[in-house]
Amino acid sequence: MKKTELSPYATLKTQIASLLQQARQQVIHNINTTIVQTYRHIGKYIVEYEQDGNERVEYGSSLLQHLSQDLKKEFWRGFSSRNLYKFRQLFLTFPNFADDIGKIQNLGWSHIERIMHLKNPDEQQFFFIEASQEKRSVKELDRQINSALYERLMLSKDKEGVMKLAKEGEVIQTSQDLIRQPYILEFLGLEPHHRYTEKDLETAIINNLQYFLLEMGKGFTFVARQKRIKLDIDDFYIDLVFYNRLLRCHLLIDLKIWKVSHQDLGQMQMYVNYYDREIKLSDENPTIWLILCKEQNDLVLQYTLSPEQKHIFAKEYKLYLPTKEELKKYFATYLE
């Protein structure tokens, strides 16, 4: 007898498949956790041995090479002197494992290797927290590191906020916390120096929505493209609409391939007013408006909007992944 999608057999099969998938994920998680804990304990033993001064004269700085040779004879691969050094660093980074387990509980060894390669201890701590909390894949983590996420978030923080990044990760409490500077959109596949339209930019974002949401940050869901607003007999269209579940508010995006103009700001102000008055629920926060532009114009923004406007932003986007040197130069110019 042929079973239908709604038959009891189909329900049974779905339940079992779901259970097996959960079990598989749990096994992978447990294996990763065990591996990381084991590596950290190896590092702990190495540090304790060094601190006791055992055979320091005989081995000196070659301790890890000797230990690597002996371990590889019995356990084969994975115990190079370089890896033993990383295990040692893992213990030194997390000496109180019971207190720090939350920072790496969802991370595999590949995640940890990548983060420990960073030279800035504060940046290391930030990515340990961010990648663990959001359960980032190694590929997603790599992109965030390479796109200088930590440095870009620092641009929107005061001194106290910068210190919190390393201790708490990215905390979303205000509209300012959602904004990055600049936005890195290299995954769109658009050539920076070739001609493209705002329609091309919008289509590329929709076609790469998963990566765009990663770049946008925590808590975003996609709502609409070319959202129509009807005022009397006139129709208006908002390029992109998102909702942030952490701040409980809508975010409207206007895409510009050149500088922001006075006319752009006036039009977007109308969209924000409409959403706040007609769409926003009584228990939700004010609508945020973001203009993504190729070149921002801070003076136009400053003299068009009143100082009370705390939910309106115009930020640049880059269509390529800048080098570290380019990013440093950009940050220095922006902070002048």
LUMDRENFI-91872 format. One record per residue (C-alpha): residue number from 1; chain; x, y, z. Coordinates in Angstrom, 2 decimals, always signed. Layout:
<recs>
REC   n chain      c1      c2      c3
REC NUM     A       X       Y       Z
...
</recs>
This chain:
<recs>
REC   n chain      c1      c2      c3
REC   1     A   +0.00   +0.00   +0.00
REC   2     A   +1.37   +3.37   -0.99
REC   3     A   +1.74   +5.71   +1.95
REC   4     A   +0.71   +9.34   +1.73
REC   5     A   +2.52  +12.30   +3.25
REC   6     A   -0.09  +12.53   +6.02
REC   7     A   -0.25   +8.79   +6.81
REC   8     A   +0.72   +7.40  +10.23
REC   9     A   +3.71   +5.71   +8.60
REC  10     A   +5.00   +9.04   +7.24
REC  11     A   +4.64  +10.55  +10.73
REC  12     A   +6.55   +7.62  +12.24
REC  13     A   +9.35   +7.94   +9.70
REC  14     A   +9.63  +11.67  +10.31
REC  15     A   +9.80  +11.22  +14.08
REC  16     A  +12.55   +8.60  +13.84
REC  17     A  +14.54  +10.65  +11.32
REC  18     A  +14.33  +13.69  +13.58
REC  19     A  +15.47  +11.65  +16.59
REC  20     A  +18.43  +10.20  +14.69
REC  21     A  +19.45  +13.65  +13.45
REC  22     A  +19.36  +15.02  +17.00
REC  23     A  +21.39  +12.04  +18.24
REC  24     A  +23.96  +12.55  +15.47
REC  25     A  +24.36  +16.23  +16.36
REC  26     A  +24.70  +15.37  +20.04
REC  27     A  +27.38  +12.78  +19.30
REC  28     A  +29.33  +15.31  +17.20
REC  29     A  +28.99  +17.90  +19.95
REC  30     A  +30.18  +15.44  +22.62
REC  31     A  +33.15  +14.37  +20.49
REC  32     A  +34.18  +17.99  +19.90
REC  33     A  +33.85  +18.80  +23.60
REC  34     A  +35.88  +15.74  +24.60
REC  35     A  +38.62  +16.55  +22.09
REC  36     A  +38.92  +20.16  +23.26
REC  37     A  +38.96  +19.14  +26.93
REC  38     A  +41.61  +16.51  +26.21
REC  39     A  +43.83  +18.98  +24.36
REC  40     A  +43.50  +21.48  +27.17
REC  41     A  +44.48  +18.86  +29.75
REC  42     A  +47.55  +17.99  +27.67
REC  43     A  +48.46  +21.66  +27.71
REC  44     A  +47.90  +21.76  +31.47
REC  45     A  +50.30  +18.84  +32.03
REC  46     A  +52.94  +20.50  +29.85
REC  47     A  +52.69  +23.82  +31.73
REC  48     A  +52.82  +22.10  +35.12
REC  49     A  +55.85  +20.11  +34.02
REC  50     A  +57.60  +23.28  +32.87
REC  51     A  +56.77  +25.14  +36.07
REC  52     A  +58.29  +22.33  +38.16
REC  53     A  +61.54  +22.68  +36.22
REC  54     A  +61.74  +18.95  +35.44
REC  55     A  +64.71  +18.02  +33.25
REC  56     A  +64.99  +21.64  +32.18
REC  57     A  +68.69  +21.24  +31.54
REC  58     A  +68.22  +18.16  +29.38
REC  59     A  +65.29  +19.33  +27.32
REC  60     A  +65.23  +23.08  +27.60
REC  61     A  +63.28  +24.64  +24.71
REC  62     A  +63.22  +21.28  +22.87
REC  63     A  +60.72  +19.75  +25.30
REC  64     A  +57.86  +19.86  +22.81
REC  65     A  +59.96  +18.27  +20.04
REC  66     A  +60.94  +15.36  +22.29
REC  67     A  +57.39  +14.92  +23.55
REC  68     A  +56.02  +15.06  +20.00
REC  69     A  +58.37  +12.31  +18.81
REC  70     A  +57.38  +10.00  +21.66
REC  71     A  +53.63  +10.59  +21.34
REC  72     A  +53.63  +10.09  +17.57
REC  73     A  +55.23   +6.67  +18.01
REC  74     A  +52.20   +5.55  +20.02
REC  75     A  +49.34   +7.75  +18.80
REC  76     A  +50.41   +8.56  +15.24
REC  77     A  +49.24  +11.88  +13.82
REC  78     A  +48.01  +15.02  +15.58
REC  79     A  +50.83  +15.49  +18.06
REC  80     A  +53.33  +17.65  +16.24
REC  81     A  +55.37  +20.04  +18.36
REC  82     A  +53.35  +22.86  +16.85
REC  83     A  +50.06  +21.28  +17.99
REC  84     A  +51.49  +20.64  +21.46
REC  85     A  +52.35  +24.32  +21.63
REC  86     A  +48.71  +25.15  +20.73
REC  87     A  +47.45  +22.81  +23.48
REC  88     A  +49.73  +24.65  +25.89
REC  89     A  +48.32  +27.99  +24.74
REC  90     A  +44.76  +26.69  +25.11
REC  91     A  +45.38  +25.95  +28.78
REC  92     A  +47.03  +29.33  +29.34
REC  93     A  +44.05  +31.02  +27.64
REC  94     A  +41.51  +29.10  +29.76
REC  95     A  +43.22  +28.25  +33.08
REC  96     A  +39.85  +28.05  +34.90
REC  97     A  +37.99  +25.71  +32.58
REC  98     A  +34.85  +25.40  +34.71
REC  99     A  +34.37  +29.18  +34.55
REC 100     A  +35.23  +29.50  +30.86
REC 101     A  +33.49  +26.44  +29.37
REC 102     A  +30.60  +28.62  +28.16
REC 103     A  +32.97  +30.47  +25.83
REC 104     A  +33.90  +27.36  +23.84
REC 105     A  +31.14  +24.84  +24.48
REC 106     A  +29.89  +24.87  +20.87
REC 107     A  +33.30  +25.11  +19.23
REC 108     A  +35.41  +22.41  +17.61
REC 109     A  +39.19  +22.37  +17.59
REC 110     A  +39.23  +24.03  +14.14
REC 111     A  +37.33  +27.02  +15.57
REC 112     A  +39.73  +27.30  +18.49
REC 113     A  +42.85  +27.05  +16.32
REC 114     A  +41.59  +29.86  +14.12
REC 115     A  +40.78  +32.16  +17.03
REC 116     A  +43.99  +31.47  +18.93
REC 117     A  +45.90  +32.54  +15.83
REC 118     A  +44.74  +36.12  +16.52
REC 119     A  +47.32  +38.26  +18.28
REC 120     A  +44.95  +40.57  +20.18
REC 121     A  +43.76  +38.83  +23.40
REC 122     A  +40.60  +40.97  +23.52
REC 123     A  +39.75  +40.03  +19.94
REC 124     A  +40.34  +36.37  +20.81
REC 125     A  +37.92  +36.53  +23.72
REC 126     A  +35.32  +38.31  +21.62
REC 127     A  +35.34  +35.64  +18.90
REC 128     A  +35.32  +32.79  +21.42
REC 129     A  +32.11  +34.21  +22.89
REC 130     A  +30.50  +35.24  +19.57
REC 131     A  +31.24  +31.98  +17.73
REC 132     A  +30.10  +29.85  +20.67
REC 133     A  +26.88  +31.75  +21.38
REC 134     A  +25.84  +31.90  +17.72
REC 135     A  +27.15  +28.38  +16.88
REC 136     A  +29.13  +29.68  +13.92
REC 137     A  +30.56  +27.31  +11.34
REC 138     A  +34.30  +27.55  +10.72
REC 139     A  +33.55  +29.16   +7.35
REC 140     A  +31.34  +31.82   +8.97
REC 141     A  +33.94  +32.45  +11.67
REC 142     A  +36.68  +32.86   +9.05
REC 143     A  +34.65  +35.45   +7.18
REC 144     A  +33.93  +37.45  +10.31
REC 145     A  +37.59  +37.50  +11.26
REC 146     A  +38.76  +38.37   +7.74
REC 147     A  +36.18  +41.15   +7.44
REC 148     A  +37.51  +42.76  +10.66
REC 149     A  +34.20  +42.39  +12.49
REC 150     A  +35.78  +43.13  +15.86
REC 151     A  +37.40  +46.38  +14.65
REC 152     A  +34.23  +47.50  +12.89
REC 153     A  +32.16  +46.98  +16.02
REC 154     A  +34.71  +48.98  +18.00
REC 155     A  +34.02  +52.00  +15.79
REC 156     A  +30.48  +52.27  +17.14
REC 157     A  +31.45  +51.86  +20.82
REC 158     A  +32.67  +54.17  +23.52
REC 159     A  +35.55  +53.09  +25.76
REC 160     A  +33.28  +51.17  +28.10
REC 161     A  +31.57  +49.47  +25.17
REC 162     A  +34.90  +48.36  +23.69
REC 163     A  +35.86  +46.74  +26.98
REC 164     A  +32.53  +44.88  +27.07
REC 165     A  +33.15  +43.36  +23.63
REC 166     A  +35.93  +41.16  +25.01
REC 167     A  +34.05  +40.27  +28.20
REC 168     A  +30.51  +39.77  +26.91
REC 169     A  +30.69  +39.54  +23.11
REC 170     A  +28.30  +41.53  +20.95
REC 171     A  +25.46  +42.73  +23.17
REC 172     A  +22.42  +44.23  +21.43
REC 173     A  +20.72  +46.83  +23.62
REC 174     A  +20.30  +49.93  +21.45
REC 175     A  +19.88  +50.75  +17.78
REC 176     A  +23.53  +51.84  +17.68
REC 177     A  +24.56  +48.30  +18.64
REC 178     A  +23.09  +46.97  +15.39
REC 179     A  +25.11  +49.22  +13.10
REC 180     A  +28.47  +48.41  +11.54
REC 181     A  +30.98  +50.62   +9.80
REC 182     A  +31.63  +49.83   +7.04
REC 183     A  +29.49  +46.92   +5.80
REC 184     A  +31.57  +44.35   +3.88
REC 185     A  +29.61  +42.86   +0.96
REC 186     A  +32.29  +41.01   -0.99
REC 187     A  +30.05  +37.93   -1.25
REC 188     A  +27.69  +39.75   -3.64
REC 189     A  +30.06  +39.22   -6.56
REC 190     A  +29.71  +42.79   -7.85
REC 191     A  +32.86  +44.42   -9.21
REC 192     A  +33.65  +47.65   -7.28
REC 193     A  +34.80  +49.56  -10.34
REC 194     A  +32.19  +48.28  -12.81
REC 195     A  +28.86  +49.92  -13.46
REC 196     A  +25.92  +48.44  -11.60
REC 197     A  +22.50  +49.75  -10.62
REC 198     A  +20.70  +49.86   -7.30
REC 199     A  +18.49  +47.11   -8.69
REC 200     A  +21.58  +44.98   -9.31
REC 201     A  +22.73  +45.61   -5.74
REC 202     A  +19.34  +44.66   -4.32
REC 203     A  +19.09  +41.49   -6.42
REC 204     A  +22.58  +40.41   -5.40
REC 205     A  +21.65  +40.84   -1.72
REC 206     A  +18.50  +38.73   -2.12
REC 207     A  +20.47  +36.05   -3.96
REC 208     A  +22.98  +35.95   -1.11
REC 209     A  +20.56  +36.56   +1.74
REC 210     A  +22.16  +34.05   +4.11
REC 211     A  +25.53  +35.82   +3.90
REC 212     A  +23.89  +39.24   +4.12
REC 213     A  +22.12  +38.25   +7.36
REC 214     A  +25.46  +37.09   +8.75
REC 215     A  +26.97  +40.48   +7.90
REC 216     A  +23.98  +42.32   +9.41
REC 217     A  +24.53  +40.70  +12.80
REC 218     A  +22.47  +39.10  +15.55
REC 219     A  +18.73  +38.59  +15.58
REC 220     A  +17.73  +39.64  +12.06
REC 221     A  +15.02  +38.06   +9.93
REC 222     A  +14.08  +39.05   +6.40
REC 223     A  +10.61  +40.60   +5.95
REC 224     A  +10.20  +42.10   +2.48
REC 225     A  +11.79  +43.34   -0.72
REC 226     A  +10.36  +46.44   -2.43
REC 227     A   +7.77  +46.83   +0.31
REC 228     A   +4.92  +48.93   -1.07
REC 229     A   +3.52  +51.86   +0.91
REC 230     A   +0.37  +53.50   -0.39
REC 231     A   -0.30  +57.08   +0.63
REC 232     A   -3.51  +58.41   -0.87
REC 233     A   -3.07  +57.75   -4.60
REC 234     A   +0.74  +57.49   -4.53
REC 235     A   +2.79  +54.30   -4.19
REC 236     A   +6.23  +54.19   -2.58
REC 237     A   +8.62  +51.26   -2.26
REC 238     A  +11.15  +50.46   +0.46
REC 239     A  +14.14  +48.52   -0.87
REC 240     A  +14.53  +46.02   +2.00
REC 241     A  +12.76  +45.43   +5.30
REC 242     A  +14.13  +43.34   +8.18
REC 243     A  +13.01  +42.67  +11.73
REC 244     A  +15.31  +42.32  +14.72
REC 245     A  +13.92  +40.03  +17.38
REC 246     A  +16.44  +41.16  +20.04
REC 247     A  +15.41  +44.84  +19.88
REC 248     A  +11.88  +44.03  +18.69
REC 249     A  +11.87  +46.57  +15.90
REC 250     A  +11.86  +46.87  +12.12
REC 251     A  +14.92  +47.96  +10.18
REC 252     A  +14.37  +49.63   +6.80
REC 253     A  +17.23  +49.67   +4.29
REC 254     A  +17.62  +52.07   +1.40
REC 255     A  +20.33  +51.16   -1.14
REC 256     A  +22.38  +53.87   -2.82
REC 257     A  +25.23  +53.43   -5.29
REC 258     A  +26.49  +56.99   -4.73
REC 259     A  +26.52  +59.57   -1.94
REC 260     A  +23.53  +60.18   +0.29
REC 261     A  +21.52  +63.24   -0.72
REC 262     A  +19.15  +65.55   +1.12
REC 263     A  +16.26  +64.09   -0.91
REC 264     A  +17.19  +60.54   +0.18
REC 265     A  +16.98  +61.51   +3.84
REC 266     A  +13.61  +63.19   +3.46
REC 267     A  +12.11  +60.20   +1.70
REC 268     A  +13.41  +57.70   +4.22
REC 269     A  +12.15  +59.85   +7.09
REC 270     A   +8.69  +59.48   +5.61
REC 271     A   +9.06  +55.68   +5.49
REC 272     A  +10.17  +55.57   +9.14
REC 273     A   +7.25  +57.75  +10.23
REC 274     A   +4.83  +55.51   +8.35
REC 275     A   +6.19  +52.34   +9.98
REC 276     A   +6.15  +53.87  +13.45
REC 277     A   +2.58  +55.08  +13.08
REC 278     A   +0.98  +52.30  +11.02
REC 279     A   +3.05  +49.11  +11.41
REC 280     A   +4.82  +49.21  +14.78
REC 281     A   +2.95  +47.52  +17.64
REC 282     A   +2.56  +49.28  +20.96
REC 283     A   +5.11  +47.01  +22.70
REC 284     A   +7.73  +47.31  +19.94
REC 285     A  +10.62  +49.76  +19.69
REC 286     A  +10.94  +52.59  +17.14
REC 287     A  +11.82  +51.70  +13.56
REC 288     A  +15.48  +51.91  +12.55
REC 289     A  +16.47  +53.25   +9.17
REC 290     A  +19.75  +52.46   +7.46
REC 291     A  +21.01  +53.87   +4.18
REC 292     A  +23.68  +51.63   +2.66
REC 293     A  +25.68  +53.85   +0.36
REC 294     A  +28.91  +53.72   -1.58
REC 295     A  +30.05  +56.94   +0.08
REC 296     A  +28.45  +58.47   +3.14
REC 297     A  +27.99  +62.19   +3.62
REC 298     A  +28.07  +62.99   +7.32
REC 299     A  +27.49  +66.72   +6.88
REC 300     A  +24.28  +66.17   +4.90
REC 301     A  +23.11  +63.78   +7.60
REC 302     A  +24.07  +66.20  +10.36
REC 303     A  +22.30  +69.24   +8.91
REC 304     A  +19.20  +67.47   +7.59
REC 305     A  +18.26  +65.49  +10.69
REC 306     A  +17.64  +66.81  +14.17
REC 307     A  +19.99  +65.79  +17.01
REC 308     A  +17.12  +63.85  +18.58
REC 309     A  +17.12  +61.34  +15.73
REC 310     A  +18.83  +58.31  +17.26
REC 311     A  +17.53  +55.63  +14.89
REC 312     A  +18.69  +56.90  +11.51
REC 313     A  +22.04  +55.88  +10.03
REC 314     A  +23.91  +56.22   +6.75
REC 315     A  +26.85  +53.80   +6.43
REC 316     A  +29.21  +52.83   +3.65
REC 317     A  +29.49  +49.41   +2.07
REC 318     A  +32.50  +47.79   +0.44
REC 319     A  +32.17  +45.30   -2.42
REC 320     A  +35.50  +43.65   -1.70
REC 321     A  +37.29  +42.23   +1.32
REC 322     A  +39.85  +44.87   +2.28
REC 323     A  +43.34  +43.94   +3.38
REC 324     A  +44.30  +44.56   +7.00
REC 325     A  +46.38  +47.54   +5.87
REC 326     A  +43.44  +49.07   +4.00
REC 327     A  +41.18  +48.58   +7.00
REC 328     A  +43.68  +50.21   +9.34
REC 329     A  +43.91  +53.21   +6.99
REC 330     A  +40.12  +53.40   +6.71
REC 331     A  +39.66  +53.28  +10.47
REC 332     A  +42.31  +55.96  +11.03
REC 333     A  +40.61  +58.27   +8.51
REC 334     A  +37.15  +57.65   +9.95
REC 335     A  +38.25  +58.34  +13.52
REC 336     A  +39.99  +61.64  +12.67
</recs>
